[in-house]
Amino acid sequence: MCGRARCTLSPAEVARAFGFPTTSANAGGGGDGPAVPTLHLNRFRPSYNVLPGAYLPVGAMRALPGCAHGGGGSDGEGPVIQCMKWGLVPSFTGKAEKPDYFRMFNARSESVKEKVSFRRLIQKNRCLVAVEGYVIMVDFEFCDFYLCHARSSVL
């Protein structure tokens, strides 16, 4: 079970990981940043121990005013970096209930199309999540494994 992750990336590193354009560092000492729209990045707190329910930067395609695929000025879809909470709150959760992000946070690729909870979401509601690694908990008391890419800082 993968219940923790590491994400200490800057907004520019997230943009580069998704192949989105970035701005260059300026002469005044300011760093580079994403050259695509961003939403709620102030909610993200870099951490070596990210748990379900925490905000993570994700890359997605969103309807944006003035963004068109053909280069025209009409509205269309474009890339955006947005902070979202890790986890899925089932549709049957009551409004008064506190969301349990640990209940549904790990969709397995081999069964995501068959499970009712995920099947309707996989068609349209997809995004990319940039993390540096995952912690796999084999035994809740004694044994954890950190999985990361050997040559890249982002998975």
C-alpha positions in Angstrom: 0.0 0.0 0.0 1.3 3.4 -0.9 0.2 5.8 1.8 2.9 8.5 1.8 4.9 10.4 -0.8 7.6 13.0 -1.0 7.2 16.3 -2.9 9.6 19.1 -2.2 9.4 20.5 -5.8 9.3 24.2 -6.7 6.5 25.4 -9.0 9.1 25.7 -11.9 10.3 22.1 -11.3 6.7 20.9 -11.4 6.1 22.8 -14.7 9.3 21.2 -16.2 8.3 17.8 -15.0 5.1 18.1 -17.0 6.8 19.6 -20.1 5.1 22.9 -19.5 7.0 26.1 -20.4 8.7 28.1 -17.6 9.9 31.7 -17.4 13.6 32.4 -17.1 15.3 33.8 -14.0 15.5 37.6 -14.0 18.5 39.8 -13.4 17.0 41.0 -10.1 17.6 37.6 -8.5 14.1 36.3 -9.0 13.8 32.6 -9.9 12.1 31.0 -12.8 8.5 29.9 -12.5 5.7 28.2 -14.5 4.7 30.1 -17.7 1.2 28.5 -17.6 -1.7 29.6 -15.3 -1.5 28.4 -11.7 -4.3 27.9 -9.2 -4.0 27.8 -5.4 -0.2 27.1 -5.3 -0.1 28.9 -2.0 -1.8 25.8 -0.4 1.1 23.5 -1.3 3.7 22.9 1.5 6.8 20.9 0.4 7.2 17.9 2.5 9.1 14.6 2.8 6.0 13.0 4.3 2.9 13.9 2.3 -0.2 12.1 3.4 -3.6 11.7 1.8 -5.6 14.9 2.3 -2.6 17.1 1.8 -2.4 19.5 -1.2 -0.1 18.5 -4.1 0.6 20.4 -7.3 -1.0 18.7 -10.3 -0.9 19.3 -14.0 -4.1 19.2 -16.0 -5.8 20.6 -19.1 -8.5 23.1 -18.2 -10.9 25.3 -20.1 -9.3 28.7 -20.1 -10.6 32.0 -21.5 -8.6 33.2 -24.5 -6.8 29.9 -24.9 -7.3 28.0 -28.2 -5.6 25.1 -29.8 -5.4 26.7 -33.2 -3.7 29.9 -31.9 -6.9 32.0 -32.2 -8.4 34.1 -29.5 -11.4 32.0 -28.7 -11.8 30.0 -25.5 -10.3 26.5 -25.3 -8.3 24.1 -23.2 -4.8 24.8 -22.0 -2.4 23.5 -19.4 -2.6 24.6 -15.8 -0.8 23.8 -12.6 -3.2 23.6 -9.7 -3.0 22.4 -6.1 -5.5 19.7 -5.2 -6.0 17.4 -2.3 -4.7 13.9 -2.6 -7.5 11.5 -2.2 -11.0 10.8 -3.5 -14.1 11.7 -1.5 -16.8 9.2 -2.7 -20.0 10.8 -4.1 -22.1 9.0 -1.4 -20.3 10.9 1.4 -22.8 13.1 3.2 -22.3 16.9 3.3 -22.0 16.9 7.1 -19.4 14.1 7.1 -15.8 14.8 7.5 -14.0 13.6 4.3 -11.8 10.5 4.9 -9.0 10.9 2.4 -7.4 7.6 3.5 -10.5 5.7 2.5 -9.9 6.0 -1.3 -6.5 7.4 -2.3 -4.9 4.5 -4.1 -6.3 3.5 -7.5 -4.5 0.5 -9.0 -3.9 0.7 -12.7 -5.0 -2.9 -13.3 -8.4 -2.4 -11.8 -9.2 1.3 -12.2 -11.5 0.8 -15.2 -13.6 -1.9 -13.4 -14.1 -0.3 -10.0 -17.3 1.6 -9.8 -15.6 4.3 -7.6 -13.1 5.2 -10.3 -14.7 4.0 -13.6 -16.8 7.2 -14.2 -13.9 9.5 -13.3 -11.2 8.0 -15.5 -12.9 9.1 -18.8 -12.5 12.9 -18.2 -11.1 13.7 -14.7 -7.4 13.0 -15.1 -4.3 14.9 -14.0 -0.6 14.4 -13.5 0.9 14.5 -10.0 4.5 15.3 -9.6 6.2 13.6 -6.7 9.8 12.6 -6.1 9.0 9.2 -4.6 6.5 7.0 -2.7 6.8 5.2 0.6 5.5 1.6 0.4 4.4 0.3 3.8 4.9 -3.5 3.8 4.5 -3.9 7.6 2.9 -1.1 9.5 5.3 -1.4 12.4 8.7 -2.5 11.0 9.2 -2.1 7.3 8.9 0.8 4.8 10.4 1.1 1.3 11.1 4.4 -0.5 10.6 4.1 -4.2 12.1 6.7 -6.5 13.6 7.0 -10.0 17.3 6.3 -10.1 18.1 9.1 -12.6 15.3 11.6 -12.3 14.1 13.6 -9.3 10.5 13.4 -10.5 8.3 10.4 -11.0 
